[in-house]
């Protein structure tokens, strides 16, 4: 017969992989979402438009090129939090949504890495010519940074799918003692009194008034 003391090390050992995967998922999801959001605000493409006074410099941020990475990062961050609010099938669905947000962020960032339509739109606005051309077009590395953030979100989603069933939920601490009935005081029963302290005369008189033996004999 296995004692409870012998089973405790086994339980602790089996819980370690779950704790490690939880820590890695939280770190990956939070950092990935922050990186994707930050990268979306940085310049992804630069160039110039020909106007009457010369070349007009143009810059297109990630949000100008595509709003998908920032939107998916926000949804992924919300899904990361929601993983702990649901259980069983709900947790699997939310984890799958988290993984899809990461994959979508990667795809959107890579597709926008070589785009030029955002700069062409800005060139048309500043020049007043819908056919204005962009000169000196260059692309930065920020789209790939956003894609790296999407990879981190994807890792968090895959870990939630793989190990999420062993992770705790937000309500677990409240459910721990849910099935344990609390002792109730019988109807009409007087509250328990602390034993009289022989060093305090007032406690002795109170015990005598209650009809108790203050000596405890």
C-alpha positions, -999 to 999 in steps of 0.1 A, spaced: 0 0 0 15 33 -11 15 60 16 6 96 10 41 107 18 55 84 -9 31 98 -35 39 135 -28 73 134 -46 57 118 -76 30 144 -77 55 172 -74 76 157 -102 47 153 -125 36 189 -119 70 204 -128 66 201 -166 33 218 -164 47 247 -144 76 250 -168 54 250 -199 30 275 -182 59 299 -175 73 296 -211 38 301 -226 32 332 -205 66 347 -213 63 339 -250 27 351 -254 33 384 -235 67 392 -252 54 381 -286 23 404 -284 45 433 -272 70 429 -300 43 426 -327 25 457 -314 58 477 -311 69 467 -346 36 477 -361 44 513 -351 78 514 -367 86 523 -403 84 493 -426 90 512 -459 106 545 -469 108 564 -501 101 597 -518 75 613 -541 83 638 -568 65 671 -562 69 706 -576 94 716 -550 115 684 -553 114 650 -537 91 646 -507 102 620 -482 77 593 -474 75 567 -446 50 539 -441 46 523 -407 35 487 -401 0 499 -394 0 518 -427 10 486 -446 -13 462 -427 -32 464 -395 -34 426 -391 -3 421 -369 -13 446 -343 -49 434 -343 -39 397 -340 -14 405 -313 -42 421 -292 -65 392 -298 -37 367 -289 -30 386 -257 -67 384 -247 -67 347 -256 -37 341 -234 -56 355 -205 -87 336 -214 -69 303 -214 -70 304 -175 -106 314 -174 -119 283 -192 -114 245 -188 -115 213 -209 -129 219 -244 -131 256 -239 -94 258 -231 -85 238 -262 -106 262 -284 -90 293 -269 -55 277 -272 -62 270 -309 -73 306 -313 -40 318 -297 -20 296 -321 -39 309 -351 -32 345 -340 5 338 -339 4 321 -373 -16 350 -388 8 376 -374 37 358 -390 19 356 -424 7 392 -424 41 405 -414 59 386 -441 34 395 -468 38 432 -459 76 431 -458 79 439 -495 47 459 -500 47 493 -516 10 502 -519 10 522 -486 38 544 -499 21 548 -533 -10 559 -516 9 585 -496 27 597 -528 -7 602 -545 -19 623 -515 11 646 -513 14 651 -550 -22 652 -560 -15 627 -587 -30 592 -585 -3 579 -608 27 594 -588 56 571 -586 77 563 -555 114 567 -559 142 553 -537 119 527 -522 135 508 -493 122 483 -467 133 480 -431 137 449 -410 107 457 -387 83 434 -405 106 405 -397 107 416 -360 69 415 -361 70 381 -376 93 370 -347 67 382 -323 41 362 -341 63 331 -337 64 336 -300 26 339 -299 24 307 -319 47 289 -295 25 300 -266 -6 286 -284 11 253 -292 22 249 -256 -14 257 -244 -27 230 -267 -1 205 -256 1 212 -218 -29 234 -212 -49 206 -195 -24 205 -166 -24 242 -160 -44 257 -131 -75 279 -137 -85 312 -122 -111 295 -100 -91 266 -88 -83 282 -54 -120 287 -48 -129 252 -58 -103 236 -35 -125 237 -4 -159 237 -22 -168 202 -12 -157 205 24 -187 213 46 -181 239 73 -189 231 109 -221 247 120 -230 257 156 -261 240 169 -292 262 172 -294 280 205 -258 269 215 -238 295 232 -205 305 217 -174 287 231 -156 306 258 -119 308 263 -107 290 294 -103 313 324 -68 327 331 -60 321 368 -36 351 366 -65 374 358 -91 379 386 -117 393 362 -116 360 342 -122 340 374 -153 360 383 -167 357 348 -162 319 349 -180 317 383 -209 338 369 -212 313 341 -213 284 366 -179 271 355 -151 258 376 -123 284 371 -97 259 384 -104 236 354 -106 206 378 
